Amino acid sequence: MVSFQPYVNPIYFLYLIAFLIPIIIGILNGKRFRVYETIISLLFICLIFGGPKLHEGFNLILYIIFEVLMIGLYMRYRSKHNQTWVFVVAVLLAISPLSIVKITPAINNGIPSIIGFLGISYLTFKAVQMIMESRDGSIKKFDLMLTLQFLLFFPTISSGPIDRYRRFVKDYQNVPSQEKYLEMLQKGIFYIFQGFLYKFLLAYLFGTVLLPPIAHAALQHGGMSWALVGYMYTYSMDLFFDFAGYSLFAVGISYFMGIETPMNFNKPFISHNIKDFWNRWHMTLSFWFRDYVYMRLVFFMMKHKLIKSRITTAIVGYFALFLLMGFWHGVTWYYIAYGLFHAIAIVINDTWLRFKKKHKGSIPSNKLTEIFAIFITFNVVCLSFLIFSGFLDKLFFS
C-alpha cells in the first residue's frame, strides 16, 4: 500500500488537487458534500498511515475509539453531575496514551512506544480540550460525527495547527458565501505558494545545504566556537521555515475545504519581547497551553489562596507551563532545559515590564529602542532553539 507523509511528496499534492476539485465546486455553488469530504479524509488518512506505517494506522484507530469513548462518557456524566475528581480522572485518562508514548523512550533506551503514531500529540490536545470545555459548559452536547470530523480533519492531523471544537463546528456546519469563499480560495492559494517557498526552498537551503557542514565544523572544533554560533542561527531558520511551511500548507488546504483553520505563525522573529514571541510562534499550541494549563492553574491557586502574591502565582504558573511544554516535546534534558529557559525569560520579561511601567518617564522609548528589543529577543529565542535542537548534547556529552 502507498504511504505519503503529509505535504512532503509532490504526488501528495497532485492527489490533493484532484480530490479537492469537487469540494471547491460544491462550496462555490453553496453546497457542502459532507459524505464526500468524509470519504476524502479517510482516503488521505489511509495514504498517511498506509504501507510501512500500517501499524501506526491501527494505533490511530484504537486511539480514536478510546478518546471518543472518553469524551462521550464524560459529556454524558457532565450533563447530570460535576464532580472535580471525575473531571481530573477523565483528563488524566485522555492524556495517558500520549504520556506513555513520551515516557517510553526515556525508560527504554530510546526505543519508541509501540502505541505511538504520527499526530498523537495534536489529537490529544483536541480531545482534552473537548473534555475541559464540557466541564466549563461550553460544549453541551456530544455529537459522534462532528467529534470524529474534528479529530480526524486530515489537513491538520499530523502536526496541527490546533483548532478549537466550537470554532471548527461553526465552519463545518455552514457554507461560506461565494464572495467569502473566493477570498478564502485566494488566501489558500497564497498560503500554499508561501508554504512552497518556506518548506521546499528556504528550509532546504538552511536545513539541507547549510546546516550539515556547519554542524560538522562545530563538532570538529569542539566546545564553544563561531561555527556553533552559525549552527544556532541556521538551525533556528530551518526550524521556522520548515514548520511554518507545513502549517501554511495545512491552513491553505483547510481554506479550500471551507474551514478557516487558525494560523500558527505571525512573524515571530520581529517580536519585541519573549511574551510577544509566544503570541506569534506556534500560536495554536501556545494559546492552547495558555488557556487550558496556565490560566486554569493560576485560577485554581488564586481561588484556593495557595499563594498570596499575584506575581508569585504568575511565576509558578510560568514554570509549570513551560516545564510541561518541555516534557511534551520529550523526556530529555535539553527539552526540559528549553522549557525552563523560556520560563526564566518570561519572568525576567515581566519584571522588566513592571520596572519600565514604574519608570516610564525616565526610560526612552523610540525606534532605536524598539529595534534593540527585537534584536535582543531574536537572539534569546535563537539561543533557546540551540538548546532545543539537542546539538549541545551531541557536542558536549556524546
For each residue, the residues with C-beta under 8 A, 3 or more apart:
1: 46 50 51 54
2: 47 50 51
3: 47 48 49 50 51 52 53
4: 8 9 11 12 15 47 48
5: 8 9 12 48 118 158
6: 12 48 155 157 158 159 246 249 250
7: 12 13 195 199 245 246 249 250
8: 4 5 12
9: 4 5 12 13
10: 13 14
11: 4 14 15
12: 4 5 6 7 8 9 15 16 47
13: 7 9 10 16 17
14: 10 11 17 18
15: 4 11 12 18 19 44 47
16: 12 13 19 20 44 253
17: 13 14 20 21
18: 14 15 21
19: 15 16 22 23 40 43 44
20: 16 17 23 24 40 253 256 257
21: 17 18 24 25
22: 19 25 26 33 36
23: 19 20 26 27 33 36 37 40 256 257 258
24: 20 21 27 28 185 256
25: 21 22 28 29
26: 22 23 29 31 32 33 36
27: 23 24 30 31 32 175 176 181 257 258
28: 24 25 178 181 182
29: 25 26
30: 27 175 178
31: 26 27 175
32: 26 27 37 172 175 258
33: 22 23 26 36 37
34: 37 38
35: 38 39
36: 22 23 26 33 39 40
37: 23 32 33 34 40 41 257
38: 34 35 41 42 149
39: 35 36 42 43
40: 19 20 23 36 37 43 44 154
41: 37 38 44 45 149 152 153 154
42: 38 39 45 46 152
43: 19 39 40 46 47
44: 15 16 19 40 41 47 48 154
45: 41 42 48 49 57 60 152 154 157
46: 1 42 43 49 50 57
47: 2 3 4 12 15 43 44 50
48: 3 4 5 6 44 45 53 118 154 157 158
49: 3 45 46 53 54 56 57 60 117 118
50: 1 2 3 46 47 53 54 57
51: 1 2 3 54
52: 3
53: 3 48 49 50 56 57 117 118
54: 1 49 50 51 57 58
55: 58 59 114
56: 49 53 59 60 116 117 118
57: 45 46 49 50 53 54 60 61 117
58: 54 55 61 62
59: 55 56 62 63 114 115 116 117 120
60: 45 49 56 57 63 64 117 119
61: 57 58 64 65
62: 58 59 65 66 115
63: 59 60 66 67 97 115 117 120 123
64: 60 61 67 68 123 148 151 152
65: 61 62 68 69
66: 62 63 69 70 97
67: 63 64 70 71 94 97 123 124 127 151
68: 64 65 71 72 144 147 148 151
69: 65 66 72 73
70: 66 67 73 74 90 93 94 127 131
71: 67 68 74 75 94 127 130 131 134 142 147
72: 68 69 75 76 142 144 147
73: 69 70 76 77 90
74: 70 71 77 78 86 87 90 131 134
75: 71 72 78 79 134 139 141 142
76: 72 73 79 80 142
77: 73 74 80 81 86
78: 74 75 81 82 134 135
79: 75 76 140
80: 76 77
81: 77 78 86
82: 78 87 135
83: 86 87
84: 87 88
85: 88 89
86: 74 77 81 83 89 90
87: 74 82 83 84 90 91 131 135
88: 84 85 91 92
89: 85 86 92 93
90: 70 73 74 86 87 93 94 131
91: 87 88 94 95 128 131 132
92: 88 89 95 96
93: 70 89 90 96
94: 67 70 71 90 91 124 127 128 131
95: 91 92 98 99 124 128
96: 92 93 99 100
97: 63 66 67 100 101 115 120 124
98: 95 101 102 120 121 124
99: 95 96 102 103
100: 96 97 103 104 113 115
101: 97 98 104 112 113 115 116 120
102: 98 99 105 106 327 328 330 331
103: 99 100 106 107 331
104: 100 101 107 108 111 112 113 116
105: 102 108 110 111 112 113 330 331
106: 102 103 330 331 332
107: 103 104
108: 104 105 111
109:
110: 105
111: 104 105 108
112: 101 104 105 116
113: 100 101 104 105 116
114: 55 59
115: 59 62 63 97 100 101
116: 56 59 101 104 112 113 120
117: 49 53 56 57 59 60 63 120
118: 5 48 49 53 56 157 158
119: 60 122 123 157 158 159
120: 59 63 97 98 101 116 117 123 124
121: 98 124 125 328
122: 119 125 126 156 157 158 159 160 162
123: 63 64 67 119 120 126 127 151 157
124: 67 94 95 97 98 120 121 127 128
125: 121 122 128 129 162 285 288
126: 122 123 129 130 150 151 162 163 165
127: 67 70 71 94 123 124 130 131 151
128: 91 94 95 124 125 131 132 292
129: 125 126 132 133 162 164 165 288 292
130: 71 126 127 133 134 139 147 150 165
131: 70 71 74 87 90 91 94 127 128 134 135
132: 91 128 129 135 136 292 296
133: 129 130 136 138 139 165 166
134: 71 74 75 78 130 131 137 138 139 140
135: 78 82 87 131 132
136: 132 133
137: 134 140
138: 133 134 166
139: 75 130 133 134 165 166
140: 79 134 137
141: 75
142: 71 72 75 76 147
143: 146 147
144: 68 72 147 148
145: 148 149
146: 143 149 150 169 172 173
147: 68 71 72 130 142 143 144 150 151 165
148: 64 68 144 145 151 152
149: 38 41 145 146 152 153 168 172
150: 126 130 146 147 153 163 165 168 169 172
151: 64 67 68 123 126 127 147 148
152: 41 42 45 64 148 149 157
153: 41 149 150 156 157 163 168 254 259
154: 40 41 44 45 48 157
155: 6 249 250 251 253 254 257 259 261
156: 122 153 159 160 161 162 163 250 254 261
157: 6 45 48 118 119 122 123 152 153 154
158: 5 6 48 118 119 122
159: 6 119 122 156 243 246 247 250
160: 122 156 247 250 264 282 284 285
161: 156 247 250 251 261 262 263 264 283 284
162: 122 125 126 129 156 284 285 288
163: 126 150 153 156 167 168 259 261 262 284
164: 129 167 168
165: 126 129 130 133 139 147 150 168 169
166: 133 138 139 169 170
167: 163 164 170 171 262
168: 149 150 153 163 164 165 171 172 259
169: 146 150 165 166 172 173
170: 166 167 173 174
171: 167 168 174 258 259 260
172: 32 146 149 150 168 169 258 259
173: 146 169 170
174: 170 171
175: 27 30 31 32 181 258
176: 27 180 181 184 258
177: 180 181
178: 28 30 181 182
179: 182 183
180: 176 177 183 184
181: 27 28 175 176 177 178 184 185 258
182: 28 178 179 185 186
183: 179 180 186 187
184: 176 180 181 187 188 255 256 258 260
185: 24 181 182 188 189 255 256
186: 182 183 189 190
187: 183 184 190 191 252 255
188: 184 185 191 192 251 252 253 254 255 256
189: 185 186 192 193 252
190: 186 187 193 194 252
191: 187 188 194 195 248 249 251 252 255
192: 188 189 195 196 248 249 252 253
193: 189 190 196 197
194: 190 191 197 198 245 248
195: 7 191 192 198 199 244 245 246 247 248 249 252
196: 192 193 199 200 201 245
197: 193 194 200 201 202 245
198: 194 195 201 202 203 241 242 244 245 248
199: 7 195 196 202 203 204 241 242 245 246 248 249
200: 196 197 203 204 245
201: 196 197 198 204 205
202: 197 198 199 205 206 237 241 245
203: 198 199 200 206 207 238 241 242 245
204: 199 200 201 207 208 209
205: 201 202 208 209 210
206: 202 203 209 210 211 234 235 237 238 241
207: 203 204 210 211 238 241 242
208: 204 205 211 212
209: 204 205 206
210: 205 206 207 213 214 234
211: 206 207 208 214 215 231 234 235 238
212: 208 215 216
213: 210 216 217
214: 210 211 217 218 227 230 231 234
215: 211 212 218 219 231 391
216: 212 213 219 220
217: 213 214 220 221 225 227 230
218: 214 215 221 225 227 228 230 231 391 395
219: 215 216 222 394 395
220: 216 217 227
221: 217 218 225 227 228
222: 219 225 395
223: 395 396
224: 228
225: 217 218 221 222 228 229
226: 229 230
227: 214 217 218 220 221 230 231
228: 218 221 224 225 231 232 386 395
229: 225 226 232 233
230: 214 217 218 226 227 233 234
231: 211 214 215 218 227 228 234 235 386 389 391
232: 228 229 235 236 382 383 385 386
233: 229 230 236 237 382
234: 206 210 211 214 230 231 237 238
235: 206 211 231 232 238 239 385 386 389 391
236: 232 233 239 240 381 382 385 386
237: 202 206 233 234 240 241
238: 203 206 207 211 234 235 241 242
239: 235 236 242 243 385 388 389
240: 236 237 243 244 265 268 269
241: 198 199 202 203 206 207 237 238 244 245
242: 198 199 203 207 238 239 245 246
243: 159 239 240 246 247 264 265 282
244: 195 198 240 241 247 248 264 265
245: 7 194 195 196 197 198 199 200 202 203 241 242 248 249
246: 6 7 159 195 199 242 243 249 250
247: 159 160 161 195 243 244 250 251 263 264 265
248: 191 192 194 195 198 199 244 245 251 252
249: 6 7 155 191 192 195 199 245 246 252 253
250: 6 7 155 156 159 160 161 246 247 253 254 261
251: 155 161 188 191 247 248 254 255 261 262 263 264
252: 187 188 189 190 191 192 195 248 249 255 256
253: 16 20 155 188 192 249 250 256 257
254: 153 155 156 188 250 251 257 259 260 261
255: 184 185 187 188 191 251 252 258 259 260 261
256: 20 23 24 184 185 188 252 253
257: 20 23 27 37 155 253 254
258: 23 27 32 171 172 175 176 181 184 255
259: 153 155 163 168 171 172 254 255
260: 171 184 254 255
261: 155 156 161 163 250 251 254 255
262: 161 163 167 251 283 284
263: 161 247 251 266 283
264: 160 161 243 244 247 251 282 283 284 285
265: 240 243 244 247 268 280 281 282 283
266: 263 279 280 283
267: 270 271 280
268: 240 265 271 277 280 281 381
269: 240 378 381
270: 267 374 378
271: 267 268 274 276 277 279 280 281 374 377 378 381
272: 276 370 373 374 377
273: 276 277 349 352 353 373 377
274: 271 277 278 342 345 346 349 377 380 381
275: 278 279 346 349 350
276: 271 272 273 279 280 377
277: 268 271 273 274 280 281 377 381
278: 274 275 281 286 342 346
279: 266 271 275 276 283 286
280: 265 266 267 268 271 276 277 283
281: 265 268 271 277 278 286 381
282: 160 243 264 265 285 286
283: 161 262 263 264 265 266 279 280 286 287
284: 160 161 162 163 262 264 287 288
285: 125 160 162 264 282 288 289
286: 278 279 281 282 283 289 290
287: 283 284 290 291
288: 125 129 162 284 285 291 292 293
289: 285 286 292 293 294 321 324 325
290: 286 287 293 294 295 321
291: 287 288 294 295 296
292: 128 129 132 288 289 295 296
293: 288 289 290 296 297 320 321 324
294: 289 290 291 297 298 317 318 320 321
295: 290 291 292 298 299
296: 132 291 292 293 299 300
297: 293 294 300 301 316 317 320 321
298: 294 295 301 302 313 314 317
299: 295 296 302 303
300: 296 297 303 304 306
301: 297 298 304 306 307 313 316 317
302: 298 299 305 310 313
303: 299 300
304: 300 301
305: 302 308
306: 300 301 313
307: 301 312 313 316
308: 305 312
309: 312 313
310: 302 313 314
311: 314 315 350
312: 307 308 309 315 316
313: 298 301 302 306 307 309 310 316 317
314: 298 310 311 317 318 350
315: 311 312 318 319 347
316: 297 301 307 312 313 319 320
317: 294 297 298 301 313 314 320 321
318: 294 314 315 321 322 343 346 347
319: 315 316 322 323 340 343
320: 293 294 297 316 317 323 324
321: 289 290 293 294 297 317 318 324 325 343
322: 318 319 325 326 339 340 342 343 346
323: 319 320 326 327 336 339 340 343
324: 289 293 320 321 327 328 339
325: 289 321 322 328 329 339 342
326: 322 323 329 335 336 337 338 339 340
327: 102 323 324 330 331 335 336 339
328: 102 121 324 325
329: 325 326 335 338 339 388
330: 102 105 106 327 335
331: 102 103 105 106 327 335 336
332: 106 335 336 390 393
333: 336 337 393
334: 337 338 387 388 389 390 392 393
335: 326 327 329 330 331 332 338 339 388
336: 323 326 327 331 332 333 339 340
337: 326 333 334 340 341 387
338: 326 329 334 335 341 342 384 387 388
339: 322 323 324 325 326 327 329 335 336 342 343
340: 319 322 323 326 336 337 343 344
341: 337 338 344 345 383 384 387
342: 274 278 322 325 338 339 345 346 384
343: 318 319 321 322 323 339 340 346 347
344: 340 341 347 348
345: 274 341 342 348 349 380 384
346: 274 275 278 318 322 342 343 349 350
347: 315 318 343 344 350 351
348: 344 345 351 352
349: 273 274 275 345 346 352 353
350: 275 311 314 346 347 353 354
351: 347 348 354 355
352: 273 348 349 355 356
353: 273 349 350 356 357
354: 350 351 357 358
355: 351 352 358 359
356: 352 353 359 360 363
357: 353 354 360
358: 354 355
359: 355 356 362 363
360: 356 357 363
361:
362: 359
363: 356 359 360
364: 368 369
365: 369 370
366: 369 370
367: 370 371
368: 364 371 372
369: 364 365 366 372 373
370: 272 365 366 367 373 374
371: 367 368 374 375
372: 368 369 375 376
373: 272 273 369 370 376 377
374: 270 271 272 370 371 377 378
375: 371 372 378 379
376: 372 373 379 380
377: 271 272 273 274 276 277 373 374 380 381
378: 269 270 271 374 375 381 382
379: 375 376 382 383
380: 274 345 376 377 383 384
381: 236 268 269 271 274 277 281 377 378 384 385
382: 232 233 236 378 379 385 386
383: 232 341 379 380 386 387
384: 338 341 342 345 380 381 387 388
385: 232 235 236 239 381 382 388 389
386: 228 231 232 235 236 382 383 389 391 392
387: 334 337 338 341 383 384 392
388: 239 329 334 335 338 384 385
389: 231 235 239 334 385 386 392
390: 332 334 393 394
391: 215 218 231 235 386 394 395
392: 334 386 387 389 395 396
393: 332 333 334 390 396 397 398
394: 219 390 391 397 398
395: 218 219 222 223 228 391 392 398
396: 223 392 393
397: 393 394
398: 393 394 395
